[in-house]
């Protein structure tokens, strides 16, 4: 994919704009506002790439027959429409990912092939797997598969597409060798006879139609209904280097599967239950002779929590050659916000009392996720934003406020990259903030946001799923820092005590608390600045154009009488 400068004039002219030079097709005039009031462009996207290789086919080979699907209540549950705007579909287009890859390569040019192969395994899996089988290189940058002139570009830019997940073999799933993109795909069957695994038994007539249309035989594969399938890419170990720049070991960059295994959810839920929620009733799974309606039908929403990158993909979709329309992105952001605000955590202010001039209360967070929150890439963080107002509505205390650039007021790490905010059991001052986050440690014991310099965690107090036992957790998914000794920080949530001096103010007092979430922490974005590369400049330009306003995951308030 060639690098084009982002057009910031887009935000001034979009009410009258027409999408030109974009393969996504002509624009409508509809403009959506997302969260912070930022206007985003309207455009269509009617195409999906249709290209066949010896092992994989791109999404257009499948999308046409799995469009126009509805559940028993008439809701659109089309596979193509739900997938197009997901982070999975845009895994290789993500400007933040591309900037991060470039940054790591600039930092460690001698390890370029190691970096690009590790990143390509799960972000450009079709191109990477094909290259590995044929003995080719897994280059991404500078004429690699992300370049529009590369022979495998279409396969690379199609992200985590249909024929990746639906060809993963069952054997070895859940084993350590399957992690970090170590999934297995049959390499022997020729094109036209390849198997596509799904959750339902195949029906002879529709199976023949699918083979004739796409070249793949549908067969039932129980692995498509398991967490172990998702674990292949969402259990990621990255190499780290010593002080001499040599690879010294591996670092658990993200391990939600291991977190899930160590929780109560392993007995009740799999990844797909939350991230591919079932449709309402049976669904005919193909628009052309799809056989009888099937249930439960897992909607291909692939919902995570990354509204910020979704908004970036939407805002600059024409430059990024996205295959999703503005309507698709609007829907995906709505789905993601619903996930964050209804299925992630609850919050309540309890035990509030005013004794003499001391106001005290507890903020109690209870998690609803089957893994740590936040989880995944370690740039993500959540925190408590707490305010106290007096009888006149004047704010007399605030912890966890934030700026439009995404920085948190009072957070040590946002001011100084060498420091970080500790875990708190009790907060008594405005410059203390409870931030649930991973802080990465390099081999010298310093703070870093560079993955190849990260050999462990100085702090990991991300909220734990129900049933997670801190004492028995393995070192790859354990709790680190002050939270290890906090009895109120345990599987299922956390309780933070606040003590505020209100001697100079008049009650009643209103206490308000929010759990806020950010998918790219301020420090992670800021540490990319100043590096001379097109991918990094493009991300920074986009980051500066879009306020990094956190999502309110949960909130609560209470009035305290004198």
C-alpha positions in Angstrom: 0.0 0.0 0.0 1.5 3.3 -1.0 1.7 6.0 1.7 -0.4 9.0 0.9 -0.6 12.2 3.1 -3.9 12.5 5.1 -6.1 15.3 3.9 -7.0 17.3 7.0 -9.2 19.6 4.8 -11.5 16.7 4.8 -12.9 17.9 8.1 -13.8 21.3 6.7 -15.4 20.3 3.4 -17.1 17.0 4.2 -20.7 18.2 4.2 -20.2 18.9 0.5 -17.6 16.3 -0.3 -17.7 13.6 -2.9 -15.3 10.6 -2.5 -12.9 10.9 -5.4 -10.0 8.6 -6.2 -11.3 6.0 -3.8 -12.0 2.5 -4.9 -14.8 2.4 -2.3 -17.1 4.1 -4.7 -19.2 7.3 -4.8 -20.0 9.2 -1.6 -23.4 9.9 -0.1 -23.9 13.2 1.7 -24.6 11.8 5.2 -22.2 12.8 7.9 -22.0 11.1 11.3 -20.7 12.5 14.6 -18.9 10.1 16.9 -18.6 10.7 20.7 -16.7 13.9 20.8 -18.5 15.7 17.9 -15.8 15.2 15.4 -17.3 15.2 11.9 -16.4 12.1 9.8 -16.8 11.7 6.0 -19.5 9.8 4.3 -18.6 7.3 1.5 -19.7 4.0 0.1 -17.7 0.8 -0.2 -19.4 -1.8 -2.5 -16.4 -3.9 -3.4 -14.4 -6.7 -1.8 -11.2 -8.0 -3.4 -11.6 -11.2 -5.3 -8.3 -13.0 -5.9 -7.4 -16.7 -5.6 -4.1 -18.2 -4.6 -3.0 -21.7 -4.2 -3.8 -21.6 -0.4 -6.1 -18.7 0.2 -8.7 -16.5 -1.5 -9.6 -13.0 -0.5 -12.8 -11.9 1.1 -14.6 -11.2 -2.2 -14.6 -14.9 -3.0 -16.9 -15.5 0.1 -18.6 -12.2 0.7 -21.1 -12.2 -2.2 -22.9 -15.3 -1.1 -22.8 -14.5 2.6 -24.4 -11.1 2.2 -28.0 -10.2 2.7 -28.5 -12.4 5.7 -31.2 -11.7 8.3 -32.2 -13.3 11.6 -35.7 -14.3 12.5 -36.6 -10.7 13.4 -35.3 -9.3 10.2 -32.1 -7.9 11.5 -29.2 -7.7 9.1 -26.6 -10.2 10.2 -24.6 -10.4 6.9 -21.1 -11.7 7.3 -19.5 -9.3 4.9 -21.2 -6.2 6.4 -20.2 -7.1 9.9 -16.6 -8.1 9.1 -15.7 -5.2 6.7 -15.2 -2.5 9.4 -13.8 -4.7 12.1 -10.2 -4.4 13.3 -9.8 -8.0 12.0 -10.6 -6.9 8.5 -8.3 -3.9 8.8 -5.5 -5.5 10.7 -3.0 -4.5 8.0 -4.4 -1.1 7.3 -4.3 0.1 10.9 -2.2 3.2 10.8 -1.1 2.7 14.5 0.1 -0.8 13.8 2.0 0.2 10.7 3.7 3.1 12.6 4.6 0.7 15.4 6.2 -1.8 13.0 8.2 0.9 11.4 9.3 2.3 14.8 10.5 -1.1 15.9 12.4 -1.6 12.6 14.0 1.9 12.9 15.1 1.0 16.5 16.5 -2.4 15.6 17.3 -2.5 11.9 19.4 -5.6 12.2 16.3 -7.5 13.4 14.1 -6.3 10.6 13.2 -9.7 9.3 12.4 -11.0 12.8 10.1 -8.0 13.4 8.3 -8.2 10.1 7.8 -11.9 10.3 6.4 -11.7 13.8 4.0 -8.9 12.9 3.0 -10.4 9.6 1.9 -13.7 11.1 -1.3 -12.3 12.4 -1.8 -9.0 10.6 -1.2 -10.2 7.0 -1.6 -13.9 7.6 -2.5 -14.9 4.0 0.5 -13.3 2.5 2.8 -14.3 5.3 1.7 -18.0 5.4 2.0 -18.3 1.6 5.4 -16.8 1.6 6.6 -19.1 4.4 5.3 -22.2 2.5 6.9 -21.2 -0.8 10.2 -20.3 1.0 9.8 -16.6 0.2 10.4 -13.5 2.4 7.8 -12.0 4.8 8.7 -8.4 4.0 6.1 -5.8 5.0 7.7 -2.4 4.4 9.8 -0.7 1.6 8.5 -2.8 -1.3 7.1 -5.6 0.9 3.5 -6.9 0.8 2.1 -3.6 2.2 3.3 -1.9 -1.0 0.6 -1.7 -3.7 2.9 -3.0 -6.4 3.8 -6.2 -4.5 2.4 -9.4 -6.0 0.9 -10.5 -2.6 -0.4 -7.0 -1.8 -4.1 -7.9 -2.2 -3.7 -10.9 0.1 -1.8 -8.8 2.7 -4.2 -5.8 2.7 -7.2 -8.1 3.2 -6.2 -8.6 6.8 -7.6 -11.5 8.8 -9.9 -12.7 6.0 -12.4 -15.6 5.7 -10.1 -18.3 4.3 -7.6 -17.8 7.2 -9.8 -18.7 10.2 -12.0 -21.2 8.3 -9.0 -23.2 7.1 -7.2 -23.5 10.5 -6.8 -27.2 11.4 -7.8 -28.6 14.8 -4.6 -30.4 15.7 -2.3 -28.5 18.0 -4.7 -25.8 18.9 -4.2 -24.6 22.5 -0.6 -25.9 22.5 2.2 -23.3 23.0 3.4 -24.0 19.5 0.1 -22.7 18.1 0.5 -19.3 19.8 1.9 -16.2 18.1 0.3 -17.1 14.8 1.4 -20.7 14.8 -1.8 -22.0 13.4 -1.8 -24.9 11.0 -3.4 -24.8 7.5 -3.3 -27.8 5.1 -0.8 -27.2 2.3 -1.4 -30.3 0.3 -4.9 -30.0 -1.1 -5.0 -28.2 -4.4 -7.1 -25.2 -5.2 -10.7 -26.2 -5.8 -10.5 -29.1 -3.3 -9.6 -27.1 -0.2 -11.7 -27.5 2.9 -13.4 -24.6 4.7 -14.4 -25.4 8.3 -17.5 -24.1 9.9 -19.7 -24.7 13.0 -22.4 -26.7 11.2 -22.6 -29.9 9.2 -22.5 -29.4 5.5 -25.6 -29.9 3.3 -24.8 -31.6 0.0 -26.5 -29.2 -2.4 -25.4 -25.9 -0.9 -21.9 -27.4 -0.4 -21.7 -28.0 -4.2 -22.8 -24.5 -4.8 -20.1 -23.1 -2.5 -17.4 -25.2 -4.1 -18.5 -24.0 -7.6 -18.6 -20.4 -6.4 -15.5 -20.1 -4.2 -13.5 -23.3 -4.8 -13.8 -24.4 -1.1 -15.7 -27.4 0.3 -17.6 -26.6 3.5 -17.2 -29.1 6.3 -18.0 -29.1 10.0 -15.1 -28.2 12.2 -15.6 -28.1 16.0 -12.5 -25.9 16.3 -14.4 -22.9 15.0 -16.4 -22.9 18.2 -13.4 -22.9 20.6 -11.3 -20.3 22.3 -8.2 -22.2 21.1 -8.9 -21.0 17.6 -8.7 -17.3 18.7 -5.7 -18.1 20.9 -3.5 -18.7 17.9 -3.1 -14.9 17.3 -4.3 -13.5 20.6 -1.7 -15.2 22.6 1.4 -13.4 21.5 5.0 -13.6 22.6 7.4 -11.1 21.1 11.2 -11.2 21.3 13.1 -8.8 23.4 16.7 -7.7 23.2 19.5 -7.2 25.8 21.6 -4.1 26.3 23.8 -5.2 23.3 20.7 -5.4 21.0 20.7 -9.2 20.8 17.6 -11.3 21.2 17.6 -12.5 24.8 14.2 -14.1 25.2 10.4 -13.7 24.7 7.9 -11.4 26.3 4.2 -12.1 26.8 2.9 -9.1 24.9 -0.8 -10.2 25.1 -2.2 -13.4 26.6 -6.0 -13.1 27.0 -6.4 -16.8 26.4 -4.2 -17.6 29.4 -6.1 -15.1 31.5 -9.3 -16.7 30.4 -8.0 -20.2 31.3 -7.2 -18.9 34.8 -10.8 -17.5 35.4 -14.3 -18.9 36.0 -15.2 -18.1 32.4 -13.3 -21.2 31.1 -16.2 -23.2 32.4 -19.0 -21.1 30.9 -17.9 -19.0 27.9 -15.7 -19.1 24.9 -14.3 -16.1 23.1 -16.9 -16.2 20.4 -19.8 -15.9 22.9 -18.9 -12.2 23.5 -16.9 -11.2 20.4 -19.2 -13.0 17.9 -22.6 -12.8 19.7 -25.3 -15.1 18.5 -28.0 -13.8 16.2 -31.7 -13.8 17.3 -32.8 -17.2 16.2 -31.9 -19.3 13.2 -30.2 -17.8 10.1 -30.0 -19.1 6.6 -26.2 -18.7 6.3 -25.9 -18.1 2.5 -28.0 -16.0 0.2 -27.7 -18.5 -2.6 -29.0 -21.9 -1.6 -27.6 -21.8 1.9 -29.6 -24.8 3.2 -31.9 -24.8 6.2 -31.6 -22.0 8.8 -28.9 -22.7 11.4 -28.7 -21.8 15.0 -26.9 -20.5 16.9 -25.4 -18.3 14.2 -22.3 -16.4 15.4 -22.4 -12.9 14.0 -19.1 -12.0 12.5 -18.8 -8.7 14.4 -15.5 -9.4 16.0 -16.2 -6.7 18.6 -13.3 -5.4 20.7 -12.9 -2.1 22.4 -10.9 -0.1 19.9 -13.3 2.8 18.9 -10.4 5.2 18.4 -8.6 3.2 15.6 -12.1 2.5 14.1 -12.7 6.3 14.0 -9.2 6.8 12.4 -10.0 4.1 9.8 -13.3 5.9 9.1 -11.9 9.4 9.0 -9.1 8.5 6.6 -10.7 5.5 4.9 -10.2 6.8 1.4 -6.5 7.2 1.8 -6.3 3.7 3.3 -8.4 2.0 0.6 -10.8 0.5 3.1 -13.4 -1.8 1.9 -16.0 -0.7 4.5 -18.3 2.3 4.0 -18.9 5.1 6.5 -22.2 3.3 7.4 -20.2 0.1 8.2 -17.8 2.1 10.5 -20.7 3.9 12.2 -22.3 0.5 12.9 -19.1 -1.0 14.1 -18.4 1.9 16.5 -21.9 1.6 17.8 -21.4 -2.1 18.4 -18.1 -1.5 20.1 -19.5 1.2 22.4 -22.4 -1.2 23.4 -19.9 -3.9 24.2 -17.8 -1.5 26.3 -20.7 0.0 28.1 -22.9 -3.0 28.8 -20.7 -6.1 28.9 -17.4 -4.8 30.4 -17.7 -3.5 33.9 -20.0 -1.9 36.5 -19.1 0.8 38.9 -20.7 2.0 42.2 -19.9 4.5 44.9 -20.4 3.0 48.3 -19.7 3.6 52.0 -19.9 7.3 51.7 -19.7 9.3 54.9 -18.9 12.7 56.2 -17.2 12.8 59.5 -16.2 16.3 60.7 -14.4 17.7 57.7 -13.4 14.4 56.1 -15.4 13.0 53.2 -14.7 9.3 52.5 -16.2 6.8 50.1 -15.3 3.7 48.2 -15.4 3.3 44.4 -16.1 -0.3 43.6 -15.4 -1.7 40.1 -16.8 -5.1 39.1 -15.6 -6.7 35.8 -17.7 -8.6 33.3 -15.0 -9.7 30.9 -13.4 -13.2 30.6 -9.9 -11.8 30.6 -8.1 -8.8 32.1 -9.5 -5.4 31.3 -8.0 -3.8 29.4 -6.4 -6.7 27.5 -4.5 -7.1 24.3 -1.9 -4.7 23.0 -0.3 -3.0 26.1 -1.0 0.6 24.9 -4.5 0.3 26.4 -5.5 1.6 29.7 -8.6 2.3 31.9 -8.8 4.6 34.9 -11.1 6.1 37.5 -12.3 9.7 37.0 -13.7 10.9 40.3 -15.1 14.3 41.2 -16.6 15.9 44.3 -18.9 18.9 44.0 -20.2 21.1 46.9 -23.7 22.5 47.4 -23.0 25.2 44.8 -21.9 22.7 42.2 -18.2 23.8 42.5 -15.7 21.0 41.9 -13.8 20.7 45.2 -11.9 17.6 44.2 -11.0 15.8 40.9 -8.8 12.8 40.2 -8.4 11.4 36.7 -9.4 14.3 34.6 -8.0 14.3 31.0 -7.0 16.5 28.2 -8.2 16.4 24.5 -4.8 14.9 23.5 -5.5 11.9 25.7 -3.2 12.6 28.6 -4.5 12.1 32.1 -4.1 14.9 34.6 -1.9 13.8 37.5 -0.5 10.8 35.6 3.3 10.6 36.1 3.9 8.6 32.9 2.1 11.1 30.7 4.5 13.9 32.0 7.7 11.9 32.2 8.2 8.7 30.1 10.7 7.4 32.7 8.1 7.2 35.5 4.6 5.9 36.0 1.6 6.1 38.3 1.6 3.5 41.1 -1.4 1.3 42.0 -3.4 2.8 44.9 -5.5 1.3 47.7 -6.5 4.8 48.9 -6.5 8.2 47.1 -6.3 11.4 49.1 -4.9 13.9 46.6 -5.9 15.2 43.2 -2.6 14.2 41.6 -3.2 10.5 42.5 -5.0 8.5 39.8 -6.0 4.9 39.8 -4.9 3.7 36.3 -5.5 0.0 35.3 -2.6 -0.6 32.9 0.5 -2.5 32.0 3.8 -0.7 32.4 6.6 -2.4 30.4 10.1 -3.0 31.8 13.3 -3.1 29.8 16.3 -5.2 30.7 17.8 -2.2 32.6 14.7 -1.9 34.8 13.5 1.2 33.0 10.1 2.0 31.6 9.5 1.4 27.8 6.8 1.3 25.2 9.1 -0.4 22.6 8.1 -4.1 22.4 11.6 -5.3 21.5 12.9 -3.6 24.6 10.2 -5.1 26.9 11.3 -8.1 29.0 8.6 -7.9 31.7 6.2 -5.7 33.6 6.9 -3.1 36.3 3.2 -2.7 36.8 0.2 -4.8 35.7 -2.9 -4.0 37.7 -5.4 -4.5 34.8 -8.8 -5.6 36.2 -9.0 -9.3 36.7 -11.9 -11.6 35.5 -14.0 -13.4 38.1 -12.3 -16.4 39.6 -8.8 -15.2 38.8 -6.4 -16.2 41.6 -3.5 -13.8 42.0 -1.5 -16.2 44.1 -1.5 -19.0 41.6 -1.3 -17.1 38.4 1.6 -17.9 36.1 4.3 -15.3 35.5 3.1 -14.6 32.0 -0.3 -13.4 33.1 0.3 -12.5 36.8 -0.3 -9.2 38.6 2.7 -6.9 39.0 3.4 -3.9 41.2 1.4 -2.6 44.1 -1.7 -4.5 43.2 -0.1 -7.8 44.3 -0.5 -6.9 48.0 -3.9 -5.1 47.7 -6.5 -7.4 49.2 -9.3 -5.5 47.6 -7.8 -6.0 44.1 -8.8 -9.5 43.2 -10.6 -11.7 40.6 -13.8 -9.8 39.7 -12.8 -6.3 40.4 -11.2 -3.6 42.7 -12.2 -1.3 45.5 -10.5 2.1 46.0 -11.0 4.2 49.1 -11.1 8.0 48.7 -10.5 10.4 51.6 -11.1 14.1 50.9 -10.7 17.2 53.1 -13.8 19.4 52.6 -13.4 21.7 55.6 -13.6 24.8 53.4 -16.8 23.8 51.5 -20.5 23.5 52.2 -22.5 20.3 51.7 -24.4 18.3 50.6 -21.6 16.9 48.4 -22.1 15.1 45.1 -19.6 12.3 44.4 -19.4 11.2 40.8 -17.2 8.4 39.5 -16.5 7.1 36.0 -14.5 4.2 34.6 -12.8 5.5 31.5 -11.0 3.5 28.7 -8.5 4.4 26.1 -7.2 2.1 23.4 -4.0 4.1 22.7 -2.5 5.7 25.8 -1.0 9.1 25.4 2.6 8.0 26.2 2.4 5.2 23.5 1.5 7.7 20.9 3.9 10.4 22.0 6.9 8.1 22.0 6.4 7.7 18.2 6.9 11.4 17.5 10.1 12.6 16.0 10.9 9.4 14.2 11.5 10.0 10.5 9.2 7.7 8.5 6.1 8.1 6.4 4.0 5.5 8.4 4.8 7.3 11.7 4.1 10.8 10.3 0.8 9.5 8.9 -0.3 8.1 12.3 0.8 11.2 14.2 -1.1 13.4 11.8 -4.2 11.3 12.3 -3.7 11.2 16.1 -3.4 15.0 16.2 -6.6 15.4 14.0 -8.8 13.2 16.2 -9.1 14.0 19.9 -8.2 10.9 22.0 -11.3 11.2 24.2 -11.8 8.1 26.4 -14.9 6.0 26.4 -17.0 6.1 29.6 -17.4 2.4 30.4 -19.4 2.8 33.6 -20.4 5.6 36.0 -22.1 6.2 39.3 -22.9 9.1 41.6 -24.1 9.6 45.1 -25.1 12.6 47.3 -23.6 12.9 50.8 -25.4 15.0 53.4 -23.5 16.8 56.2 
